[in-house]
């Protein structure tokens, strides 16, 4: 690596992002240019016998070189202020001592530097106005000030030409460097965007395939209808995959129905929902347990066993409403982890609340409560997650709330289940409007 590249990359770290690398390199370029500019003037001042000004220029050159130290430690804001006021001071002082040499032109690129190195508009404007103020300050002082050294007309002309050339070179350097750097970083950004898009596509394809797997685990409409005729399912994931799920099974003359809400939504919730679906199938299908409370107790034990196999702490779980319909006894057994079951009988709402503990992540667990409910022909039952009630929307952008959900069920329960499904879909979308969906939504309604 050449010395110029080493200077160019002072303070640049491997883990720096592109924007920070660019700022550090621009800082180093400006520091190098300003330091060399003040250094070049030392032999010129000696040549024109302006010995009075040589020490000031030499000290300024050394002080400007210290800016590289600030750059090395990443103190870019401090480096900018330090260099800015050093150059401002030497340019103003030079303009006063050599009024005909054209030092005031250095204030043009100096006033532009803050716009390049800082994203803070206040700092940009303050430093720019400061440069303009010093320009007029130099003009005002020069009218009533007698310089310590009078340069010949020829020396003034040489200085004037050098200053104009350096000013033009500095402005040109800014334009060229930023044009080249802009094209370079634009190419880097394009490559990164292509990589990001490819990774996004791969991730999206994976999630879509995961949705196929999750959908395959959910009961199909035909399988649900074969178990229970008068039923509807309103299922609306927030993302491609869902943390909510519904579950149906039949064991002998009993039908089991569940609506569950696993922690989170999207991919983490979907992974947990697959696990919990398998637990339901295992407990009911393999162990032949039909009591909702015993089923939840067993799943809770299985999840605790699964999540305590290693030292990784998993603070996740599931809220669920689970019921078992016994058509021979005309009863429904219900148990819930946080989630309730709503029953509408003869136009009245009856609520059975679940236990105030989740499945899986509660540290103080107790056996779940089994509720046995006698049924009457025409009773409507609703199991649901919290996604519908928690959705923001309406004229004031507020939650739908459980109270409003209860009112909706009372208004809709007399309709056929297929129509209730359409009405729930319409109510949710009308309430949500243009707002984002906040959570997965799962709702199962059935009539006996």
Phi and psi in degrees as a GROMACS rama.xvg file:
@    title "Ramachandran Plot"
@    xaxis  label "Phi"
@    yaxis  label "Psi"
@TYPE xy
-71.4728  164.797  UNK-2
-62.4549  -32.1949  UNK-3
-67.772  -40.0875  UNK-4
-66.6022  -35.9548  UNK-5
-63.9764  -43.9145  UNK-6
-65.0056  -41.5842  UNK-7
-59.982  -32.1965  UNK-8
-108.132  19.0508  UNK-9
-60.4542  126.595  UNK-10
85.5961  -6.67257  UNK-11
-77.5744  124.242  UNK-12
-106.516  157.124  UNK-13
-63.6701  -33.471  UNK-14
-90.9566  6.85783  UNK-15
-71.3253  143.016  UNK-16
-79.5769  170.967  UNK-17
-60.5044  -41.2834  UNK-18
-64.0791  -41.1204  UNK-19
-68.8296  -40.3697  UNK-20
-60.1797  -43.314  UNK-21
-63.1156  -42.5527  UNK-22
-63.225  -42.4807  UNK-23
-64.5712  -42.1158  UNK-24
-68.2823  -39.474  UNK-25
-64.708  -41.345  UNK-26
-57.6187  -45.1378  UNK-27
-64.948  -39.4028  UNK-28
-62.9739  -46.832  UNK-29
-65.7872  -41.6327  UNK-30
-61.2119  -44.4687  UNK-31
-62.5608  -44.4588  UNK-32
-65.109  -46.5014  UNK-33
-66.9101  -37.2445  UNK-34
-65.6787  -45.4118  UNK-35
-65.112  -36.5594  UNK-36
-62.3266  -47.7675  UNK-37
-67.2689  -34.1627  UNK-38
-67.0206  -39.9251  UNK-39
-60.4383  -31.467  UNK-40
-73.2684  -17.6154  UNK-41
-62.0858  -53.4307  UNK-42
-63.3647  -31.998  UNK-43
-63.8502  -44.2582  UNK-44
-63.7829  -38.0107  UNK-45
-66.4868  -41.0253  UNK-46
-62.5424  -35.8098  UNK-47
-94.7764  10.4633  UNK-48
60.8087  34.6499  UNK-49
-96.2604  69.1006  UNK-50
-70.3903  -22.8245  UNK-51
-59.4778  -35.9067  UNK-52
-92.2714  -15.3155  UNK-53
-59.5731  -47.8207  UNK-54
-59.0393  -40.4646  UNK-55
-63.145  -41.986  UNK-56
-67.7303  -39.3641  UNK-57
-65.9528  -44.2597  UNK-58
-63.267  -42.7812  UNK-59
-61.4707  -40.0477  UNK-60
-60.7823  -44.9037  UNK-61
-64.865  -42.9687  UNK-62
-64.7288  -38.2595  UNK-63
-64.2347  -37.264  UNK-64
-63.1126  -28.1822  UNK-65
-67.9007  -13.9073  UNK-66
-60.6404  -29.0482  UNK-67
-60.9561  -30.241  UNK-68
-65.7037  -44.7259  UNK-69
-61.3138  -41.4558  UNK-70
-62.4274  -39.9174  UNK-71
-60.8325  -40.4281  UNK-72
-86.479  0.744769  UNK-73
81.3676  16.9789  UNK-74
-88.266  68.1963  UNK-75
-67.9317  -38.6163  UNK-76
-65.5943  -43.9465  UNK-77
-63.3963  -41.5426  UNK-78
-59.7286  -42.1676  UNK-79
-63.6382  -47.0297  UNK-80
-65.5693  -44.1721  UNK-81
-59.0123  -51.3903  UNK-82
-65.765  -41.0243  UNK-83
-58.8895  -50.8338  UNK-84
-75.4128  -28.7455  UNK-85
-63.4748  -49.7801  UNK-86
-65.1115  -39.8838  UNK-87
-60.4915  -42.8416  UNK-88
-66.1259  -47.2059  UNK-89
-68.8422  -36.4748  UNK-90
-66.7846  -44.3128  UNK-91
-64.7698  -44.9132  UNK-92
-63.3523  -41.6504  UNK-93
-65.1462  -38.8113  UNK-94
-65.1043  -33.2567  UNK-95
-74.5537  -42.8761  UNK-96
-75.4668  -29.7374  UNK-97
-128.621  71.1498  UNK-98
-61.5801  -24.7729  UNK-99
-96.5741  4.84066  UNK-100
-88.1786  -10.4862  UNK-101
82.8816  24.6783  UNK-102
-63.3623  -22.1867  UNK-103
-60.6191  -22.4429  UNK-104
-68.9746  -22.5638  UNK-105
-63.9387  -20.9022  UNK-106
-70.4428  -17.8919  UNK-107
-66.1751  -59.3493  UNK-108
-65.8661  -29.7687  UNK-109
-62.1728  -39.7185  UNK-110
-70.7701  -20.018  UNK-111
-87.748  -23.3816  UNK-112
-56.4934  -43.6994  UNK-113
-58.1204  -32.3148  UNK-114
-69.7282  -22.6318  UNK-115
-87.8838  -38.7442  UNK-116
-97.0916  -14.3129  UNK-117
-124.993  141.693  UNK-118
-95.2852  -3.77485  UNK-119
-84.9691  114.635  UNK-120
-64.6953  -34.1416  UNK-121
-64.0709  -46.2072  UNK-122
-62.5238  -42.9508  UNK-123
-56.5457  -49.4515  UNK-124
-70.5028  -39.5183  UNK-125
-62.4049  -46.4958  UNK-126
-70.6124  -35.0709  UNK-127
-65.3596  -47.6743  UNK-128
-62.3254  -35.5592  UNK-129
-62.3225  -42.2706  UNK-130
-63.8067  -41.8951  UNK-131
-63.8435  -42.0537  UNK-132
-62.1233  -41.1306  UNK-133
-68.071  -30.3652  UNK-134
-60.9894  -49.2  UNK-135
-72.1053  -30.3686  UNK-136
-63.1619  -43.6116  UNK-137
-61.6014  -41.54  UNK-138
-64.0439  -40.6988  UNK-139
-69.3831  -43.0518  UNK-140
-68.9757  -38.5909  UNK-141
-60.0084  -29.8429  UNK-142
-67.3558  -30.0971  UNK-143
-120.007  21.9165  UNK-144
-123.596  137.889  UNK-145
-101.069  114.24  UNK-146
-61.5901  151  UNK-147
-70.8936  -30.5101  UNK-148
-129.489  130.316  UNK-149
-101.164  117.426  UNK-150
-84.9996  151.48  UNK-151
-68.7643  163.186  UNK-152
-59.9437  -38.708  UNK-153
-65.0254  -42.9882  UNK-154
-63.3611  -41.8531  UNK-155
-61.7924  -39.6756  UNK-156
-66.7387  -40.9776  UNK-157
-62.855  -45.9632  UNK-158
-61.5714  -40.5984  UNK-159
-60.8406  -44.7743  UNK-160
-66.1808  -43.2272  UNK-161
-61.0666  -45.338  UNK-162
-65.4902  -44.9222  UNK-163
-61.3987  -40.8168  UNK-164
-65.0296  -43.4301  UNK-165
-67.0921  -39.0498  UNK-166
-62.1079  -45.7417  UNK-167
-63.6039  -41.991  UNK-168
-63.6079  -41.0879  UNK-169
-64.7833  -46.2395  UNK-170
-63.7213  -40.7205  UNK-171
-65.1119  -39.6648  UNK-172
-60.5588  -44.7407  UNK-173
-57.2755  -48.3809  UNK-174
-63.8288  -49.3346  UNK-175
-66.1361  -47.1052  UNK-176
-61.0515  -44.0456  UNK-177
-72.3353  -29.5167  UNK-178
-67.946  -48.3899  UNK-179
-64.8866  -46.8327  UNK-180
-63.1683  -39.4358  UNK-181
-60.4278  -43.4462  UNK-182
-66.183  -39.5342  UNK-183
-63.9698  -50.5436  UNK-184
-68.9696  -30.2023  UNK-185
-63.227  -40.3481  UNK-186
-66.5267  -41.0323  UNK-187
-62.973  -44.4417  UNK-188
-63.3743  -39.9943  UNK-189
-60.2533  -44.5094  UNK-190
-63.1948  -41.3502  UNK-191
-66.5557  -38.682  UNK-192
-63.6573  -38.5612  UNK-193
-64.0114  -43.4937  UNK-194
-63.6035  -43.1118  UNK-195
-62.6635  -42.8373  UNK-196
-64.087  -39.7478  UNK-197
-64.9472  -42.9487  UNK-198
-66.8542  -38.5844  UNK-199
-62.6687  -42.2556  UNK-200
-64.3926  -44.3019  UNK-201
-61.381  -43.3327  UNK-202
-64.4741  -43.9079  UNK-203
-63.7275  -41.2966  UNK-204
-62.4139  -39.5611  UNK-205
-64.8818  -42.3996  UNK-206
-66.2766  -39.3242  UNK-207
-63.7286  -37.829  UNK-208
-68.4178  -36.986  UNK-209
-61.6712  -35.6249  UNK-210
-62.5801  -40.0408  UNK-211
-60.7463  -41.1202  UNK-212
-65.4904  -45.4466  UNK-213
-64.4073  -41.8359  UNK-214
-63.0669  -36.1799  UNK-215
-65.289  -26.0437  UNK-216
-82.476  -18.9732  UNK-217
-80.3593  146.197  UNK-218
-62.9902  140.067  UNK-219
-78.608  158.199  UNK-220
-54.8052  -39.213  UNK-221
-66.5923  -41.1246  UNK-222
-67.6361  -34.4538  UNK-223
-66.4674  -45.3649  UNK-224
-64.9408  -29.7858  UNK-225
-70.7327  -23.2057  UNK-226
-91.3041  -43.4485  UNK-227
-142.163  122.898  UNK-228
-74.9934  -49.9587  UNK-229
-95.3768  83.6341  UNK-230
-152.017  153.129  UNK-231
-141.941  154.923  UNK-232
-128.21  120.348  UNK-233
-106.3  110.153  UNK-234
-129.331  117.367  UNK-235
-140.305  93.3351  UNK-236
-63.7266  147.62  UNK-237
-71.0169  -41.5538  UNK-238
-113.209  -166.305  UNK-239
-63.3242  -45.8875  UNK-240
-108.064  166.199  UNK-241
-131.562  150.648  UNK-242
-89.7486  -14.3087  UNK-243
-89.8595  148.894  UNK-244
-153.894  159.665  UNK-245
-119.077  155.018  UNK-246
-146.97  134.443  UNK-247
-129.493  144.279  UNK-248
-156.249  158.031  UNK-249
-129.488  129.383  UNK-250
-131.545  105.751  UNK-251
66.3998  -125.103  UNK-252
-97.2208  15.349  UNK-253
-113.8  142.183  UNK-254
-116.039  129.491  UNK-255
-110.931  135.049  UNK-256
-132.496  136.556  UNK-257
-137.862  145.966  UNK-258
-126.835  122.393  UNK-259
-125.53  151.338  UNK-260
-129.523  103.842  UNK-261
-83.9286  156.672  UNK-262
-53.8563  128.369  UNK-263
77.8028  -170.348  UNK-264
-143.915  -176.507  UNK-265
70.0941  -150.045  UNK-266
-62.4181  -47.7719  UNK-267
-59.4541  -44.6501  UNK-268
-63.9262  -38.2296  UNK-269
-65.1552  -40.8079  UNK-270
-61.2884  -42.6185  UNK-271
-68.1768  -36.3438  UNK-272
-64.9162  -36.6605  UNK-273
-64.2906  -42.8597  UNK-274
-61.5793  -46.0902  UNK-275
-69.5198  -34.728  UNK-276
-61.3504  -42.9842  UNK-277
-63.6967  -38.2089  UNK-278
-63.9913  -42.0937  UNK-279
-61.2341  -45.9139  UNK-280
-61.8043  -38.2909  UNK-281
-69.3568  -47.8979  UNK-282
-65.6514  -42.3824  UNK-283
-82.1326  -48.6462  UNK-284
-73.2484  -37.3274  UNK-285
-96.4788  -37.0806  UNK-286
-95.9936  -8.17948  UNK-287
56.7688  36.6657  UNK-288
-90.8378  131.073  UNK-289
-119.25  -10.6788  UNK-290
-73.4737  118.34  UNK-291
-53.5979  -41.9835  UNK-292
-64.9898  -42.8436  UNK-293
-66.9489  -35.8114  UNK-294
-61.288  -46.2886  UNK-295
-66.4413  -37.6006  UNK-296
-61.0953  -43.4631  UNK-297
-67.8249  -42.6232  UNK-298
-63.8888  -39.7468  UNK-299
-59.6217  -43.0465  UNK-300
-65.9585  -40.403  UNK-301
-64.0408  -40.5877  UNK-302
-68.6629  -40.483  UNK-303
-61.8118  -41.4632  UNK-304
-64.0128  -41.6833  UNK-305
-66.2336  -43.0951  UNK-306
-84.5096  -3.06306  UNK-307
-113.742  16.8485  UNK-308
-72.9069  -27.7552  UNK-309
-131.816  -179.169  UNK-310
-78.4512  -11.8342  UNK-311
-66.9962  120.085  UNK-312
-80.4924  122.611  UNK-313
-116.387  107.678  UNK-314
-101.165  55.4903  UNK-315
-123.99  162.752  UNK-316
-171.669  -154.413  UNK-317
-149.566  137.094  UNK-318
-101.389  140.529  UNK-319
-152.238  147.062  UNK-320
-114.951  127.05  UNK-321
-134.41  130.153  UNK-322
-133.822  156.459  UNK-323
-128.718  118.417  UNK-324
-94.3091  126.955  UNK-325
-115.589  102.153  UNK-326
-71.2765  -25.8479  UNK-327
-71.1484  -40.6046  UNK-328
-93.1937  -4.12027  UNK-329
53.3103  49.7406  UNK-330
-134.807  158.875  UNK-331
-128.961  128.744  UNK-332
-98.2204  138.915  UNK-333
-135.304  140.765  UNK-334
-144.016  145.958  UNK-335
-142.437  146.421  UNK-336
-106.098  99.6043  UNK-337
73.061  -44.3038  UNK-338
-84.3633  145.034  UNK-339
-99.6316  -177.368  UNK-340
-125.262  134.832  UNK-341
-102.86  135.198  UNK-342
-125.098  131.22  UNK-343
-114.084  116.228  UNK-344
-128.41  123.263  UNK-345
52.9985  39.1278  UNK-346
79.5712  5.2841  UNK-347
-112.855  144.974  UNK-348
-93.8438  128.64  UNK-349
-119.36  131.789  UNK-350
-119.823  127.393  UNK-351
-110.96  114.979  UNK-352
-85.036  150.182  UNK-353
-81.1501  169.464  UNK-354
-68.4745  149.041  UNK-355
-84.6965  59.8762  UNK-356
-155.389  145.286  UNK-357
-88.5882  177.202  UNK-358
-93.7755  123.389  UNK-359
105.247  -43.1931  UNK-360
-114.151  11.1303  UNK-361
-88.3869  133.329  UNK-362
-84.426  -24.4292  UNK-363
-116.934  93.2364  UNK-364
-98.7393  152.103  UNK-365
-137.957  160.702  UNK-366
-59.0525  142.031  UNK-367
-75.092  151.675  UNK-368
-85.7444  131.235  UNK-369
-101.094  119.661  UNK-370
-103.006  124.837  UNK-371
-103.106  124.021  UNK-372
-124.223  125.289  UNK-373
-74.4927  139.226  UNK-374
-108.678  157.406  UNK-375
-126.281  147.351  UNK-376
-56.4563  134.667  UNK-377
95.2482  -7.998  UNK-378
-62.371  138.376  UNK-379
-110.678  135.954  UNK-380
-122.887  142.698  UNK-381
-134.903  124.474  UNK-382
-115.452  140.668  UNK-383
-160.668  158.801  UNK-384
-90.9567  -176.386  UNK-385
-88.5718  0.744199  UNK-386
-63.743  -38.8257  UNK-387
-66.689  -51.757  UNK-388
-66.1672  -28.768  UNK-389
-89.3281  -1.90618  UNK-390
-70.1964  128.82  UNK-391
-81.8903  144.746  UNK-392
166.523  -154.037  UNK-393
73.7993  -176.85  UNK-394
-65.1645  -24.9029  UNK-395
-111.315  5.91287  UNK-396
66.8625  32.4441  UNK-397
-102.068  172.551  UNK-398
-68.0517  152.306  UNK-399
-67.1381  -38.1448  UNK-400
74.2482  153.413  UNK-401
-67.9379  -33.1951  UNK-402
-61.2907  -43.5168  UNK-403
-70.8529  -32.5636  UNK-404
-65.6502  -40.5949  UNK-405
-61.2391  -43.8249  UNK-406
-61.2778  -40.1034  UNK-407
-64.4698  -42.0212  UNK-408
-63.2264  -40.5421  UNK-409
-63.2256  -33.6026  UNK-410
-78.9029  -25.6665  UNK-411
-102.429  -16.1546  UNK-412
-60.2088  -26.422  UNK-413
-76.2287  -14.9324  UNK-414
-76.9987  156.524  UNK-415
-58.855  151.821  UNK-416
-61.0781  -36.7708  UNK-417
-61.725  -39.5092  UNK-418
-70.7006  -36.7112  UNK-419
-60.5602  -39.3207  UNK-420
-59.8123  -46.6311  UNK-421
-64.8711  -38.9651  UNK-422
-68.2507  -39.5413  UNK-423
-63.1269  -42.7651  UNK-424
-58.6326  -45.5953  UNK-425
-67.8426  -43.7643  UNK-426
-59.7171  -43.8386  UNK-427
-65.2798  -48.9453  UNK-428
-67.2844  -37.6033  UNK-429
-65.2766  -39.8856  UNK-430
-68.7001  -44.3385  UNK-431
-64.66  -39.8007  UNK-432
57.9341  -128.147  UNK-433
-92.4982  -0.0631637  UNK-434
-75.0714  159.259  UNK-435
-74.7036  148.122  UNK-436
-70.7056  131.871  UNK-437
-92.4915  -21.3875  UNK-438
-156.897  166.735  UNK-439
-66.4995  150.565  UNK-440
-125.339  127.722  UNK-441
-141.42  127.346  UNK-442
-143.533  127.394  UNK-443
-121.24  127.089  UNK-444
-122.246  140.88  UNK-445
-148.974  157.049  UNK-446
-124.45  140.101  UNK-447
